[in-house]
Amino acid sequence: MSYNANSKGYYGEFGGAYIPEMLYPNCEELRQNYIIIMQEASFKEEFEQLLKDYVGRPTPLYFAERLSKKYNTKIYLKREDLCHTGAHKVNNTIGQILMAKRLGKNRIIAETGAGQHGVATATVCALMGIKCVVYMGEIDIERQAPNVARMKMLGAEVRPAKSGSRTLKDATNEAIRDWINNPVDTHYIIGSVVGPHPYPDMVARFQAIISEEIKWQLKEKEGRENPDYVVACVGGGSNAAGAYYHFLDNENVGIIAVEAAGKGIDSGESAATSALGKVGIIHGSKTLLMQTADGQITEPYSISAGLDYPGVGPMHAHLFKSGRGEFISITDNAAMEAGLMISKLEGIIPAIESSHAFAILEERKFNADDIVVINLSGRGDKDLNTYIDHFNL
């Protein structure tokens, strides 16, 4: 069984492009060109140069000595928090802005939840001198104020999504509407492995730099390319897709996906799609989706603005359904405690999204000689207010 997308953009039964006719030309133009463009020597050269000189790659693979001692296993952290802009998101936005330029687009739109993808998009638009509009839920604008300020400083226009739950799902709806209205000059930079084909595959390929680096870095440190486990948090799932990418078809590498259980899986305030989701269609893709009995999308909840999406990307839906991935749900409280623990043990304040991944160490036992790589997808600066409120700091 393959865990990558086939030529029609399906991962097993999940994926595809379920889109209104108005969007067909946009997606088709991208589908016909994305792999060709990505394989051009000039594209590769420019992409790799920017990742090196602008983003600061390769990011370190750091052996977390005190954390390893505490949990009696070998734990490495992939330091995506050290990327320019503070998270893995910029790997994808660099790739997509270069793609947009080659397709002759001169306006960029994006959606954002935690604001990291919005910042990463605004950053590359500033770098390339291209007009940028970012859609963001009204609630997320309030809870991620520093990132909103960053986007504005970088020259982007931030448009609030005022409908529905006023979070990521609604920002995505607004961005899709914009794209339908501006099909010719606009490229939509989707920030995760969600949306219609070719987005999940394209974003995963841009983020695959993460697992590519893990392989050679681990070879240097441990004399072997493959860890026993790769752990990442999953909302839409781009940091996870990037961390898993080069290990997908190697069954000896355990894949662990960590979702946000919010206030508890059965609390009605959760974003644990693997536990609560049924097959459905959201934002142009067939995937697992939290919904009511009559197919209405239910509102997700997580203390982390980047994980409260009601679905997962089709790659992750397939990893779950096929049993290739082990899915674990972590509550707000457990994630916050883990974030504080990593801060005190390793001197690294993680984004709350990444804190969910660390929280599994409390409940998932590993062997003493296991090599566990945890993707530290972002830094915690943007979440300081949430940490402050939670712990009365």
Secondary structure, DSSP 8 states (H G I E B T S, - for coil): ---S--TTSEETTEE-----GGGHHHHHHHHHHHHHHHHSHHHHHHHHHHIIIII--S--EEE-HHHHHHHTSEEEEEEGGGSTTSBTHHHHHHHHHHHHHHTT--EEEEEESSSHHHHHHHHHHHHHT-EEEEEEEHHHHHHTHHHHHHHHHTT-EEEEE-STTSSHHHHHHHHHHHHHH-TTTEEEE--SS-SSTTHHHHHHHHHTHHHHHHHHHHHHHHS-S--SEEEEE-SS-HHHHHHHGGGTT-TTSEEEEEEEEET-TTSS--B-HHHH-EEEEETTEEEEE-B-TTS-B-----SSTTT--SB--HHHHHHHHHTSEEEEEEEHHHHHHHHHHHHHHHS--B-HHHHHHHHGGGTS---TT-EEEEEE-BBGGGGHHHHHHHHT-
